[in-house]
Amino acid sequence: MSVLKFPHLFEPLIIGNTVFRNRIFASPQGSSYLDSDQLPTPEVTVFYERKAIGGAATTCMGVRSVDPVSGMNYGDNRVLLNNHRAISWFNYYTNAISRHGAVPSVELQHSGAFSVQSAVAGNQIYGPVEGEYGGIHVLPMTEEQITATIDAFIEHAKWAKACGFGMVTIHGGHGWLLSEFLSPLFNTRTDRWGGSQENRARIVREICKGIREQVPGLVIELRISGGEGVKDGYGVETGIEIAKSIDGYPDIIHVSVGHATFDEAFTVTSPSMFLEDGVNVKYAAAIKPHIKYSKVGTVGALSDPALMEEIIASGKADIVNVARGLIADPDLPLKARTGNEHDINKCLRCSFCFSNVMATGQYKCAINPEIGREHEYATEPLKVLYPKNVLVLGGGIAGMQAALTAAKRGHTVTLAEKSDRLGGVLLCEANVPFKVHLHEYIENQIRRIGEAGVKVLLNTELTPEQAEAMKPDVIIAAIGSSAVVPPIPGVDGANVLPAEKAYVQADELTGKSVILGGGLVGIELGIYLKNLGKDVEVVEMADKLNCSGNTVHEMGVMVEINRINLPTHTSTKALRIEENGVVCEGPEGEVFFPADHVIIAAGMKGRQKEAAAFAQAAPQFYQIGDCLAATNIYEANRLGFQAAMEIGTRW
């Protein structure tokens, strides 16, 4: 008998003398948020520690290069395990993880033929064979270099054990060096390191064997790609053969998929929102029946504990590895174990976190405003010293976050929303399949607001005078934005509608539709309509589509556009809208796009003046979200959270 709803997911896993408290492993995530001496800041520790506090069985510090001269890619962290100056920090880090009951792990990697950072630094880079990769000439590794690389992995594993890590994750997937050796596509050697699958896997077996012999007690996890997902790359059948050739050498075979240096594969490795939950589980499920000795882990688009339970219970895998899901909600394991799975913030897979860490070295999350600021709020008191009466104007993303945070802090909160329900402009996307987790998030926020005791006034659009008459101590204006209507002749025609309305009335859009605007709103609307079987194309006046700087999501968007053959036209400006279509100026002159419906997706503008009118209606005033400037979910949550955190802390 078990009192737990997910008994298989929370069954402890024992490997040697190491006990993992459940089957939810935090996947490797790197962070290059370093100080001026190239050492990790305290914020780095708390980022990982937060996952341990939330109940994960392990937390894995990603991407530690074993070869700082020839094996570094731009994503590799520059702090090496065998850096004497960093030893004390690593011990501090592992203690911070283990004291909460989780096993600290570290990922060891050599970037092989894709060691771009090493090449830019002027160093020669090497792979299994000679070749040209991204304009960089790669030489084949000699026997001596292969042996030295094996030794480097073993030596770094020794340092990991000395620093308090209980597990190492050897990266043998995603197109990096060990994956290149394992791959029939990239490894065409004819010596004992190639020519057959047994030979191609030799380097991995030697690394695991050396660690087992020289670092007893250290759990070995080996990440592989169950399929490469690139043209002429191997599929799951070869993935099975790879796994069989290494079975028993690592304690855990962590089955991922894809190739980090090809967009079409990268967006499967880190699944985009256009793919289904658990999209890569099938690779582990195909491999596991062939494995006799190692445990098998799976990864990819996992944030639903019911799905995780089914994976473990049905024998598809022994472990579920979660990455972005534990950024969106580090408390996912704890909530699932205690029967509060309904309160989990499921990852939107918008890739805001991934794009931001690539650009700045720091993780942020669209729906979790604490990410990137964990250290700041780790000791922040929940209840404030000076409770206030807070009036929040607007029940969109920013307003809901502000109201919820303020209520949790001990303030008395009233939330006024002009429409008949909370959620704001994003409610129009409620039926979009690839936005299902966004809709779940909004519903969760609405429920949390009710549970927090916030007084909600729907169908209520207050004037500044009415707001003042309520005598609030604080007003938070979050009244949102309005759609931009471009000055195009015919824009007021009967065949023209805004993107928000097109989402809601998608089923009524018969014939052909032309979307004016190739930003995220227009692109994602086009993808949605195309997937519904609609005849639709997107017109953008700029020279490229605009994904608002979210580079990783852009990869997924472009892969999806190509998959469904969505027509897009850039450098094309609408001149006038007619009853039967749009006249545009394109690269080759005037062009006419026939259309039964013309959809405007020209962006949003903040209702700044309308919000500012409330500035003198209360002693304290905050203006947040889209009424400052139309941005994104992250900014809305960040500003709503921060405004509420500041209220009542000093007076």
Phi, psi and omega in degrees: 000150178217139176275355184271143178286333182236069188296324181290323181294329184251019171282125180301150178242124181249122176236112186062236178259012182257130179252122172261124191290343176201190184257011180262107180257133175283116183296159179302131173221121181273160175210127179251032180280087189246162177271186185294342177265013180063033175246150182297146177274164177303331180299329180296315179301312185293329176303314179282321182300327181300326178291322177295318177300323182283355172110002178297149181285328176221158164232135185243118173283117189275158166054077169249113184287140176267355180221093183286353181266308187244000187238026187255128169258168182296334180279352183284137178285140185277353178275119182265148181299326183266023172278112185302327182289344183258358184302313182297324179293317180297322177293322175298318180297309184295326176294321180297329179279309188292332181293343178262007175094004179260158179264119179285135180230159178221141181265130179251134189213150167231127188276356171057229184294347181250030178279069188297319182297320177296320180294318180296328178286356178096009181265146176288138178246159189225153174218189179298322182224169178285146179179175177247123180229112180061034180080007181251129180277122183252132178261153178286142177291139174278170176303318181295320179292323177296315179298319179295325179291319176300313179299323181295318177298317181294315180297321178291329175294322176299314179298321179300314179297318181295332181271002175099004177287140179263351182207148169241143175251111179274120184277105178244025181230187169063021173089003178279184195307307184295325176295323178296321177294322182288337189274128174297335180288319186263340182248101178247024178296156179242004178270199185287357177256011179199184177096332176211165181295324177300317179289320180297331181271358185302317183298322179291316180297320181294322178295311181296319179298316180296318178295318181300319184283321189261345180230067183299142177092347180275123179289135182249118173251134179240119178270131176231164170265119178291340174200149185276330177071020178236161180304128180069003177282167184282156177253195187293335179298316176289326175303321177296316180295321177299312181298319179296325183285348180241359184306129178093341178282308169272157174288327184228131170257110183268107188268104172257202181201154169100187186216122190291344186257007176236124186304316185295335178266326181301322182282359169259322173305311174248087193305134176285171180292348181277355179255156184283160176302139178065030188300332185260004181299329183301333179290313177295320181297325178286327183279322190303320180299342182265358185256128184256331191242318181278154169281157183238129176248154177233160184206156173122105174061048180245118174211359180258114183296333177294319176293318178299317179300316181297321180299313181288314184296324182275354177083016177289331178200163177265339187219143169249126179261130185234132179246276184297332179298331179269357167275313178300324178207094178298340180271012181309310180298315182296318179295320179293319182293324185268009177081018180249035182297337178295342184265004181287131170279102181282136182305133178283345187056038176278348178065019176299321180298313184293314180297321183290321180291329177292327183273325189235349183082008183229135177280143169221161183225138182297326187245001177234095185291353179278341182293133185090350180225025183302318182297324182294324186254003182299324182245012181291126179296140181292315182266141182272164180280331186233086180298142182234163168269116188247130175247119178256127179256109179112126184251036173276199183302311182294314182296319179296316180296319179296314181296316182294314180296318179297319180295318178296332181279352176107007178276157172270120192237134171241133181242118180254126181232131186287336180267187184269005176200160179278158176132336176072202188296335183287352176299335181296341183263016186300331184261006182279119185304319183279004174245022184299322181286334173294316178296319177298321179298314179299315179298321178296317179298319178299315179296316181298322179298319177296317181291334182279355178085018177290133175278117185254125177249103178273164182052039185229106175249102187279147168271164176304323180293319179293321178296317179298323181295339178281352176055050176285152171282330185221137170243130173247111180271118179223054189272007168079201186229174177231155183291139175283129176252106184292149182281067180254127175307131180092001184293342178264015182290163183292339181268007183252136178214154178283160182302320181302318180289325179297322176300314184289324185254029185304320182295337183271356182276085178270161181076215185251141178239140173241125179262123176265106182131116181251034169278187183300321180300310181293319181295309182294326174296318178299318178297316179300310182294320179297320178292339174278358180091013181279152174271108189214148172215159186245134179242127182229132183284335177285173184276000175205159174293154187238111178258025173059031176082359179277087190296323181287317176298325178300321176302312180297320179299313183293323176298318181291319177302316179292323181296318184264359180058050177281119180290130176230146182228115179258171184052037184230115186253131178289129178262318178198152178254129178247175184298331185243016177158196185233132174265126184232162171253113182252184181301333183249019178109197185289138180219146181247130177251108177298141181200137170276332179224135175245121186253127181266119176229059187265013178102180182234154175235138183293145178270063188294312183294320180297321179289318182297339179297343181266003189299331183252016181269358179204156180302324178240141185219134176231140177240120190225168172071209186292343178284352167274305176196135182294116182231254186211179183297320180301310182297321178299313180293318182299311184288323177296316179296313185294318179301315181292326180292333183277337185292129173078011182275337184239329180201000000 
